[in-house]
């Protein structure tokens, strides 16, 4: 195993860079929220969708099939990823 003279430096730099790249959650306008709500109401289990959402200080884009949707607890699941309606920025139904 090679000797690391600056043990922990790489991890500290990576953590600092991640903190620098963080984004604040933005609020949707009333019109955008209404359009998003209408799109959510059209989503069914098995539908292929593309979403942009907020998670852990980052904006993420994901595409895939909806494996579950829960209107009571206000979330949908794409693969293994649970996405809450309040974290959605954009949703596009592909099929």
Backbone atoms as SQL, in Angstrom:
CREATE TABLE atoms (id INTEGER PRIMARY KEY, chain TEXT, resi INTEGER, resn TEXT, atom TEXT, x REAL, y REAL, z REAL);
INSERT INTO atoms VALUES
  (1, 'A', 1, 'UNK', 'N', 0.843, -1.177, 0.000),
  (2, 'A', 1, 'UNK', 'CA', 0.000, 0.000, 0.000),
  (3, 'A', 1, 'UNK', 'C', 0.897, 1.253, 0.000),
  (4, 'A', 2, 'UNK', 'N', 0.677, 2.192, -0.918),
  (5, 'A', 2, 'UNK', 'CA', 1.527, 3.381, -0.993),
  (6, 'A', 2, 'UNK', 'C', 1.282, 4.316, 0.198),
  (7, 'A', 3, 'UNK', 'N', 2.305, 5.087, 0.508),
  (8, 'A', 3, 'UNK', 'CA', 2.235, 6.051, 1.604),
  (9, 'A', 3, 'UNK', 'C', 1.544, 7.320, 1.106),
  (10, 'A', 4, 'UNK', 'N', 0.580, 7.831, 1.885),
  (11, 'A', 4, 'UNK', 'CA', -0.123, 9.064, 1.535),
  (12, 'A', 4, 'UNK', 'C', 0.321, 10.147, 2.504),
  (13, 'A', 5, 'UNK', 'N', 1.231, 11.021, 2.064),
  (14, 'A', 5, 'UNK', 'CA', 1.790, 12.057, 2.924),
  (15, 'A', 5, 'UNK', 'C', 0.746, 13.085, 3.346),
  (16, 'A', 6, 'UNK', 'N', -0.273, 13.282, 2.536),
  (17, 'A', 6, 'UNK', 'CA', -1.314, 14.267, 2.840),
  (18, 'A', 6, 'UNK', 'C', -2.643, 13.564, 3.094),
  (19, 'A', 7, 'UNK', 'N', -2.621, 12.650, 4.023),
  (20, 'A', 7, 'UNK', 'CA', -3.799, 11.856, 4.334),
  (21, 'A', 7, 'UNK', 'C', -4.988, 12.774, 4.651),
  (22, 'A', 8, 'UNK', 'N', -6.081, 12.525, 3.995),
  (23, 'A', 8, 'UNK', 'CA', -7.293, 13.289, 4.228),
  (24, 'A', 8, 'UNK', 'C', -7.439, 14.525, 3.363),
  (25, 'A', 9, 'UNK', 'N', -6.369, 14.943, 2.694),
  (26, 'A', 9, 'UNK', 'CA', -6.439, 16.155, 1.873),
  (27, 'A', 9, 'UNK', 'C', -7.436, 15.993, 0.726),
  (28, 'A', 10, 'UNK', 'N', -7.375, 14.860, 0.032),
  (29, 'A', 10, 'UNK', 'CA', -8.289, 14.633, -1.097),
  (30, 'A', 10, 'UNK', 'C', -9.738, 14.675, -0.642),
  (31, 'A', 11, 'UNK', 'N', -10.031, 14.041, 0.493),
  (32, 'A', 11, 'UNK', 'CA', -11.399, 14.032, 1.007),
  (33, 'A', 11, 'UNK', 'C', -11.845, 15.436, 1.401),
  (34, 'A', 12, 'UNK', 'N', -10.957, 16.202, 2.033),
  (35, 'A', 12, 'UNK', 'CA', -11.290, 17.562, 2.443),
  (36, 'A', 12, 'UNK', 'C', -11.548, 18.451, 1.228),
  (37, 'A', 13, 'UNK', 'N', -10.733, 18.303, 0.187),
  (38, 'A', 13, 'UNK', 'CA', -10.936, 19.092, -1.036),
  (39, 'A', 13, 'UNK', 'C', -12.239, 18.717, -1.722),
  (40, 'A', 14, 'UNK', 'N', -12.553, 17.415, -1.769),
  (41, 'A', 14, 'UNK', 'CA', -13.796, 16.952, -2.375),
  (42, 'A', 14, 'UNK', 'C', -15.008, 17.491, -1.606),
  (43, 'A', 15, 'UNK', 'N', -14.932, 17.476, -0.277),
  (44, 'A', 15, 'UNK', 'CA', -16.031, 17.990, 0.548),
  (45, 'A', 15, 'UNK', 'C', -16.208, 19.496, 0.347),
  (46, 'A', 16, 'UNK', 'N', -15.107, 20.223, 0.276),
  (47, 'A', 16, 'UNK', 'CA', -15.184, 21.671, 0.067),
  (48, 'A', 16, 'UNK', 'C', -15.791, 21.995, -1.300),
  (49, 'A', 17, 'UNK', 'N', -15.390, 21.249, -2.324),
  (50, 'A', 17, 'UNK', 'CA', -15.931, 21.468, -3.661),
  (51, 'A', 17, 'UNK', 'C', -17.435, 21.172, -3.689),
  (52, 'A', 18, 'UNK', 'N', -17.855, 20.097, -3.014),
  (53, 'A', 18, 'UNK', 'CA', -19.280, 19.749, -2.975),
  (54, 'A', 18, 'UNK', 'C', -20.074, 20.852, -2.280),
  (55, 'A', 19, 'UNK', 'N', -19.556, 21.414, -1.196),
  (56, 'A', 19, 'UNK', 'CA', -20.248, 22.510, -0.505),
  (57, 'A', 19, 'UNK', 'C', -20.335, 23.735, -1.400),
  (58, 'A', 20, 'UNK', 'N', -19.308, 23.978, -2.186),
  (59, 'A', 20, 'UNK', 'CA', -19.289, 25.139, -3.091),
  (60, 'A', 20, 'UNK', 'C', -20.337, 25.002, -4.194),
  (61, 'A', 21, 'UNK', 'N', -20.602, 23.777, -4.636),
  (62, 'A', 21, 'UNK', 'CA', -21.537, 23.545, -5.739),
  (63, 'A', 21, 'UNK', 'C', -22.996, 23.432, -5.296),
  (64, 'A', 22, 'UNK', 'N', -23.268, 23.554, -4.016),
  (65, 'A', 22, 'UNK', 'CA', -24.635, 23.429, -3.514),
  (66, 'A', 22, 'UNK', 'C', -25.524, 24.538, -4.048),
  (67, 'A', 23, 'UNK', 'N', -26.794, 24.193, -4.216),
  (68, 'A', 23, 'UNK', 'CA', -27.782, 25.150, -4.698),
  (69, 'A', 23, 'UNK', 'C', -28.911, 25.242, -3.675),
  (70, 'A', 24, 'UNK', 'N', -29.502, 26.408, -3.561),
  (71, 'A', 24, 'UNK', 'CA', -30.673, 26.581, -2.713),
  (72, 'A', 24, 'UNK', 'C', -31.910, 26.117, -3.478),
  (73, 'A', 25, 'UNK', 'N', -32.867, 25.611, -2.757),
  (74, 'A', 25, 'UNK', 'CA', -34.112, 25.181, -3.390),
  (75, 'A', 25, 'UNK', 'C', -34.866, 26.420, -3.848),
  (76, 'A', 26, 'UNK', 'N', -35.304, 26.398, -5.093),
  (77, 'A', 26, 'UNK', 'CA', -36.039, 27.546, -5.631),
  (78, 'A', 26, 'UNK', 'C', -37.531, 27.264, -5.596),
  (79, 'A', 27, 'UNK', 'N', -38.300, 28.311, -5.489),
  (80, 'A', 27, 'UNK', 'CA', -39.755, 28.200, -5.460),
  (81, 'A', 27, 'UNK', 'C', -40.313, 28.381, -6.869),
  (82, 'A', 28, 'UNK', 'N', -41.344, 27.599, -7.189),
  (83, 'A', 28, 'UNK', 'CA', -41.999, 27.725, -8.484),
  (84, 'A', 28, 'UNK', 'C', -43.016, 28.856, -8.444),
  (85, 'A', 29, 'UNK', 'N', -43.235, 29.487, -9.591),
  (86, 'A', 29, 'UNK', 'CA', -44.285, 30.489, -9.678),
  (87, 'A', 29, 'UNK', 'C', -45.635, 29.783, -9.576),
  (88, 'A', 30, 'UNK', 'N', -46.671, 30.523, -9.330),
  (89, 'A', 30, 'UNK', 'CA', -48.001, 29.938, -9.198),
  (90, 'A', 30, 'UNK', 'C', -48.431, 29.236, -10.484),
  (91, 'A', 31, 'UNK', 'N', -48.152, 29.842, -11.632),
  (92, 'A', 31, 'UNK', 'CA', -48.505, 29.230, -12.921),
  (93, 'A', 31, 'UNK', 'C', -47.734, 27.933, -13.153),
  (94, 'A', 32, 'UNK', 'N', -46.438, 27.965, -12.863),
  (95, 'A', 32, 'UNK', 'CA', -45.619, 26.765, -13.043),
  (96, 'A', 32, 'UNK', 'C', -46.078, 25.652, -12.104),
  (97, 'A', 33, 'UNK', 'N', -46.456, 26.007, -10.879),
  (98, 'A', 33, 'UNK', 'CA', -46.940, 25.009, -9.921),
  (99, 'A', 33, 'UNK', 'C', -48.252, 24.384, -10.399),
  (100, 'A', 34, 'UNK', 'N', -49.119, 25.179, -11.004),
  (101, 'A', 34, 'UNK', 'CA', -50.379, 24.660, -11.541),
  (102, 'A', 34, 'UNK', 'C', -50.137, 23.715, -12.713),
  (103, 'A', 35, 'UNK', 'N', -49.224, 24.081, -13.619),
  (104, 'A', 35, 'UNK', 'CA', -48.895, 23.210, -14.751),
  (105, 'A', 35, 'UNK', 'C', -48.288, 21.897, -14.263),
  (106, 'A', 36, 'UNK', 'N', -47.407, 21.987, -13.285),
  (107, 'A', 36, 'UNK', 'CA', -46.780, 20.797, -12.720),
  (108, 'A', 36, 'UNK', 'C', -47.827, 19.897, -12.058),
  (109, 'A', 37, 'UNK', 'N', -48.756, 20.496, -11.333),
  (110, 'A', 37, 'UNK', 'CA', -49.820, 19.731, -10.682),
  (111, 'A', 37, 'UNK', 'C', -50.678, 18.998, -11.710),
  (112, 'A', 38, 'UNK', 'N', -50.982, 19.658, -12.825),
  (113, 'A', 38, 'UNK', 'CA', -51.766, 19.018, -13.889),
  (114, 'A', 38, 'UNK', 'C', -50.998, 17.835, -14.480),
  (115, 'A', 39, 'UNK', 'N', -49.689, 18.000, -14.663),
  (116, 'A', 39, 'UNK', 'CA', -48.865, 16.902, -15.186),
  (117, 'A', 39, 'UNK', 'C', -48.835, 15.733, -14.200),
  (118, 'A', 40, 'UNK', 'N', -48.687, 16.017, -12.919),
  (119, 'A', 40, 'UNK', 'CA', -48.656, 14.969, -11.895),
  (120, 'A', 40, 'UNK', 'C', -49.956, 14.174, -11.918),
  (121, 'A', 41, 'UNK', 'N', -51.070, 14.858, -12.082),
  (122, 'A', 41, 'UNK', 'CA', -52.382, 14.184, -12.111),
  (123, 'A', 41, 'UNK', 'C', -52.524, 13.243, -13.301),
  (124, 'A', 42, 'UNK', 'N', -51.749, 13.446, -14.358),
  (125, 'A', 42, 'UNK', 'CA', -51.820, 12.588, -15.550),
  (126, 'A', 42, 'UNK', 'C', -50.890, 11.383, -15.476),
  (127, 'A', 43, 'UNK', 'N', -49.974, 11.378, -14.515),
  (128, 'A', 43, 'UNK', 'CA', -48.986, 10.298, -14.392),
  (129, 'A', 43, 'UNK', 'C', -49.647, 9.044, -13.832),
  (130, 'A', 44, 'UNK', 'N', -49.331, 7.908, -14.449),
  (131, 'A', 44, 'UNK', 'CA', -49.821, 6.612, -13.974),
  (132, 'A', 44, 'UNK', 'C', -48.643, 5.675, -13.752),
  (133, 'A', 45, 'UNK', 'N', -48.877, 4.653, -12.971),
  (134, 'A', 45, 'UNK', 'CA', -47.843, 3.658, -12.721),
  (135, 'A', 45, 'UNK', 'C', -47.448, 3.011, -14.045),
  (136, 'A', 46, 'UNK', 'N', -46.159, 2.913, -14.305),
  (137, 'A', 46, 'UNK', 'CA', -45.657, 2.335, -15.544),
  (138, 'A', 46, 'UNK', 'C', -45.365, 3.358, -16.620),
  (139, 'A', 47, 'UNK', 'N', -45.757, 4.601, -16.411),
  (140, 'A', 47, 'UNK', 'CA', -45.517, 5.652, -17.402),
  (141, 'A', 47, 'UNK', 'C', -44.029, 5.995, -17.457),
  (142, 'A', 48, 'UNK', 'N', -43.545, 6.289, -18.642),
  (143, 'A', 48, 'UNK', 'CA', -42.162, 6.733, -18.839),
  (144, 'A', 48, 'UNK', 'C', -42.164, 8.254, -18.702),
  (145, 'A', 49, 'UNK', 'N', -41.384, 8.771, -17.737),
  (146, 'A', 49, 'UNK', 'CA', -41.354, 10.211, -17.513),
  (147, 'A', 49, 'UNK', 'C', -39.924, 10.702, -17.364),
  (148, 'A', 50, 'UNK', 'N', -39.791, 12.014, -17.472),
  (149, 'A', 50, 'UNK', 'CA', -38.521, 12.690, -17.239),
  (150, 'A', 50, 'UNK', 'C', -38.810, 13.787, -16.225),
  (151, 'A', 51, 'UNK', 'N', -38.028, 13.842, -15.148),
  (152, 'A', 51, 'UNK', 'CA', -38.269, 14.832, -14.103),
  (153, 'A', 51, 'UNK', 'C', -36.999, 15.602, -13.784),
  (154, 'A', 52, 'UNK', 'N', -37.196, 16.818, -13.337),
  (155, 'A', 52, 'UNK', 'CA', -36.127, 17.643, -12.771),
  (156, 'A', 52, 'UNK', 'C', -36.608, 17.967, -11.361),
  (157, 'A', 53, 'UNK', 'N', -35.737, 17.661, -10.369),
  (158, 'A', 53, 'UNK', 'CA', -36.152, 17.849, -8.978),
  (159, 'A', 53, 'UNK', 'C', -34.967, 18.235, -8.101),
  (160, 'A', 54, 'UNK', 'N', -35.280, 18.619, -6.873),
  (161, 'A', 54, 'UNK', 'CA', -34.280, 19.067, -5.914),
  (162, 'A', 54, 'UNK', 'C', -34.032, 17.973, -4.888),
  (163, 'A', 55, 'UNK', 'N', -32.742, 17.676, -4.656),
  (164, 'A', 55, 'UNK', 'CA', -32.390, 16.675, -3.647),
  (165, 'A', 55, 'UNK', 'C', -30.995, 16.979, -3.109),
  (166, 'A', 56, 'UNK', 'N', -30.881, 17.062, -1.796),
  (167, 'A', 56, 'UNK', 'CA', -29.596, 17.229, -1.120),
  (168, 'A', 56, 'UNK', 'C', -28.765, 18.368, -1.707),
  (169, 'A', 57, 'UNK', 'N', -29.353, 19.532, -1.815),
  (170, 'A', 57, 'UNK', 'CA', -28.688, 20.752, -2.282),
  (171, 'A', 57, 'UNK', 'C', -28.309, 20.740, -3.762),
  (172, 'A', 58, 'UNK', 'N', -28.909, 19.855, -4.539),
  (173, 'A', 58, 'UNK', 'CA', -28.595, 19.796, -5.964),
  (174, 'A', 58, 'UNK', 'C', -29.877, 19.611, -6.781),
  (175, 'A', 59, 'UNK', 'N', -29.845, 20.125, -7.995),
  (176, 'A', 59, 'UNK', 'CA', -30.934, 19.922, -8.944),
  (177, 'A', 59, 'UNK', 'C', -30.564, 18.715, -9.798),
  (178, 'A', 60, 'UNK', 'N', -31.471, 17.745, -9.853),
  (179, 'A', 60, 'UNK', 'CA', -31.183, 16.473, -10.514),
  (180, 'A', 60, 'UNK', 'C', -32.211, 16.232, -11.610),
  (181, 'A', 61, 'UNK', 'N', -31.763, 15.626, -12.716),
  (182, 'A', 61, 'UNK', 'CA', -32.666, 15.231, -13.792),
  (183, 'A', 61, 'UNK', 'C', -32.629, 13.706, -13.884),
  (184, 'A', 62, 'UNK', 'N', -33.807, 13.104, -13.994),
  (185, 'A', 62, 'UNK', 'CA', -33.920, 11.652, -14.017),
  (186, 'A', 62, 'UNK', 'C', -35.004, 11.253, -15.003),
  (187, 'A', 63, 'UNK', 'N', -34.759, 10.172, -15.727),
  (188, 'A', 63, 'UNK', 'CA', -35.735, 9.641, -16.673),
  (189, 'A', 63, 'UNK', 'C', -35.921, 8.160, -16.382),
  (190, 'A', 64, 'UNK', 'N', -37.183, 7.706, -16.440),
  (191, 'A', 64, 'UNK', 'CA', -37.448, 6.295, -16.221),
  (192, 'A', 64, 'UNK', 'C', -38.930, 6.025, -16.057),
  (193, 'A', 65, 'UNK', 'N', -39.242, 4.767, -15.717),
  (194, 'A', 65, 'UNK', 'CA', -40.631, 4.358, -15.532),
  (195, 'A', 65, 'UNK', 'C', -41.054, 4.566, -14.091),
  (196, 'A', 66, 'UNK', 'N', -42.285, 5.026, -13.928),
  (197, 'A', 66, 'UNK', 'CA', -42.853, 5.216, -12.603),
  (198, 'A', 66, 'UNK', 'C', -43.212, 3.839, -12.048),
  (199, 'A', 67, 'UNK', 'N', -42.579, 3.471, -10.929),
  (200, 'A', 67, 'UNK', 'CA', -42.858, 2.170, -10.324),
  (201, 'A', 67, 'UNK', 'C', -43.911, 2.280, -9.228),
  (202, 'A', 68, 'UNK', 'N', -44.121, 3.504, -8.718),
  (203, 'A', 68, 'UNK', 'CA', -45.148, 3.718, -7.703),
  (204, 'A', 68, 'UNK', 'C', -45.489, 5.199, -7.664),
  (205, 'A', 69, 'UNK', 'N', -46.733, 5.503, -7.349),
  (206, 'A', 69, 'UNK', 'CA', -47.158, 6.889, -7.143),
  (207, 'A', 69, 'UNK', 'C', -48.128, 6.892, -5.972),
  (208, 'A', 70, 'UNK', 'N', -47.899, 7.783, -5.010),
  (209, 'A', 70, 'UNK', 'CA', -48.722, 7.861, -3.809),
  (210, 'A', 70, 'UNK', 'C', -49.215, 9.297, -3.658),
  (211, 'A', 71, 'UNK', 'N', -50.491, 9.517, -3.941),
  (212, 'A', 71, 'UNK', 'CA', -51.044, 10.869, -3.874),
  (213, 'A', 71, 'UNK', 'C', -51.324, 11.307, -2.441),
  (214, 'A', 72, 'UNK', 'N', -51.493, 10.359, -1.522),
  (215, 'A', 72, 'UNK', 'CA', -51.734, 10.704, -0.126),
  (216, 'A', 72, 'UNK', 'C', -50.460, 11.276, 0.499),
  (217, 'A', 73, 'UNK', 'N', -49.341, 10.577, 0.338),
  (218, 'A', 73, 'UNK', 'CA', -48.066, 11.044, 0.881),
  (219, 'A', 73, 'UNK', 'C', -47.293, 11.911, -0.096),
  (220, 'A', 74, 'UNK', 'N', -47.829, 12.130, -1.281),
  (221, 'A', 74, 'UNK', 'CA', -47.343, 13.075, -2.285),
  (222, 'A', 74, 'UNK', 'C', -45.919, 12.778, -2.768),
  (223, 'A', 75, 'UNK', 'N', -45.743, 11.563, -3.295),
  (224, 'A', 75, 'UNK', 'CA', -44.465, 11.218, -3.908),
  (225, 'A', 75, 'UNK', 'C', -44.675, 10.233, -5.043),
  (226, 'A', 76, 'UNK', 'N', -43.674, 10.147, -5.905),
  (227, 'A', 76, 'UNK', 'CA', -43.647, 9.121, -6.939),
  (228, 'A', 76, 'UNK', 'C', -42.279, 8.452, -6.888),
  (229, 'A', 77, 'UNK', 'N', -42.220, 7.240, -7.430),
  (230, 'A', 77, 'UNK', 'CA', -40.984, 6.477, -7.407),
  (231, 'A', 77, 'UNK', 'C', -40.604, 6.124, -8.842),
  (232, 'A', 78, 'UNK', 'N', -39.368, 6.432, -9.197),
  (233, 'A', 78, 'UNK', 'CA', -38.802, 6.033, -10.485),
  (234, 'A', 78, 'UNK', 'C', -37.652, 5.091, -10.150),
  (235, 'A', 79, 'UNK', 'N', -37.807, 3.835, -10.502),
  (236, 'A', 79, 'UNK', 'CA', -36.804, 2.839, -10.119),
  (237, 'A', 79, 'UNK', 'C', -36.773, 2.722, -8.608),
  (238, 'A', 80, 'UNK', 'N', -35.664, 3.098, -8.002),
  (239, 'A', 80, 'UNK', 'CA', -35.510, 3.071, -6.542),
  (240, 'A', 80, 'UNK', 'C', -35.585, 4.475, -5.932),
  (241, 'A', 81, 'UNK', 'N', -35.708, 5.501, -6.761),
  (242, 'A', 81, 'UNK', 'CA', -35.659, 6.895, -6.303),
  (243, 'A', 81, 'UNK', 'C', -37.043, 7.425, -5.958),
  (244, 'A', 82, 'UNK', 'N', -37.256, 7.790, -4.695),
  (245, 'A', 82, 'UNK', 'CA', -38.517, 8.397, -4.240),
  (246, 'A', 82, 'UNK', 'C', -38.387, 9.908, -4.381),
  (247, 'A', 83, 'UNK', 'N', -39.338, 10.510, -5.095),
  (248, 'A', 83, 'UNK', 'CA', -39.296, 11.940, -5.357),
  (249, 'A', 83, 'UNK', 'C', -40.604, 12.550, -4.860),
  (250, 'A', 84, 'UNK', 'N', -40.489, 13.464, -3.918),
  (251, 'A', 84, 'UNK', 'CA', -41.675, 14.118, -3.369),
  (252, 'A', 84, 'UNK', 'C', -42.166, 15.211, -4.310),
  (253, 'A', 85, 'UNK', 'N', -43.485, 15.353, -4.404),
  (254, 'A', 85, 'UNK', 'CA', -44.077, 16.340, -5.300),
  (255, 'A', 85, 'UNK', 'C', -43.534, 17.744, -5.014),
  (256, 'A', 86, 'UNK', 'N', -43.321, 18.073, -3.741),
  (257, 'A', 86, 'UNK', 'CA', -42.838, 19.407, -3.383),
  (258, 'A', 86, 'UNK', 'C', -41.417, 19.679, -3.859),
  (259, 'A', 87, 'UNK', 'N', -40.676, 18.630, -4.206),
  (260, 'A', 87, 'UNK', 'CA', -39.301, 18.795, -4.688),
  (261, 'A', 87, 'UNK', 'C', -39.206, 18.854, -6.206),
  (262, 'A', 88, 'UNK', 'N', -40.312, 18.630, -6.901),
  (263, 'A', 88, 'UNK', 'CA', -40.314, 18.635, -8.366),
  (264, 'A', 88, 'UNK', 'C', -40.262, 20.056, -8.917),
  (265, 'A', 89, 'UNK', 'N', -39.472, 20.232, -9.969),
  (266, 'A', 89, 'UNK', 'CA', -39.440, 21.475, -10.722),
  (267, 'A', 89, 'UNK', 'C', -40.130, 21.316, -12.069),
  (268, 'A', 90, 'UNK', 'N', -39.925, 20.142, -12.685),
  (269, 'A', 90, 'UNK', 'CA', -40.454, 19.909, -14.030),
  (270, 'A', 90, 'UNK', 'C', -40.726, 18.427, -14.198),
  (271, 'A', 91, 'UNK', 'N', -41.797, 18.108, -14.905),
  (272, 'A', 91, 'UNK', 'CA', -42.152, 16.730, -15.185),
  (273, 'A', 91, 'UNK', 'C', -42.671, 16.642, -16.617),
  (274, 'A', 92, 'UNK', 'N', -42.138, 15.705, -17.381),
  (275, 'A', 92, 'UNK', 'CA', -42.556, 15.496, -18.760),
  (276, 'A', 92, 'UNK', 'C', -42.928, 14.029, -18.940),
  (277, 'A', 93, 'UNK', 'N', -44.130, 13.779, -19.433),
  (278, 'A', 93, 'UNK', 'CA', -44.570, 12.411, -19.708),
  (279, 'A', 93, 'UNK', 'C', -44.104, 12.072, -21.122),
  (280, 'A', 94, 'UNK', 'N', -43.348, 10.980, -21.237),
  (281, 'A', 94, 'UNK', 'CA', -42.734, 10.628, -22.522),
  (282, 'A', 94, 'UNK', 'C', -43.578, 9.654, -23.347),
  (283, 'A', 95, 'UNK', 'N', -44.494, 8.903, -22.739),
  (284, 'A', 95, 'UNK', 'CA', -45.320, 7.982, -23.534),
  (285, 'A', 95, 'UNK', 'C', -46.777, 8.152, -23.259);
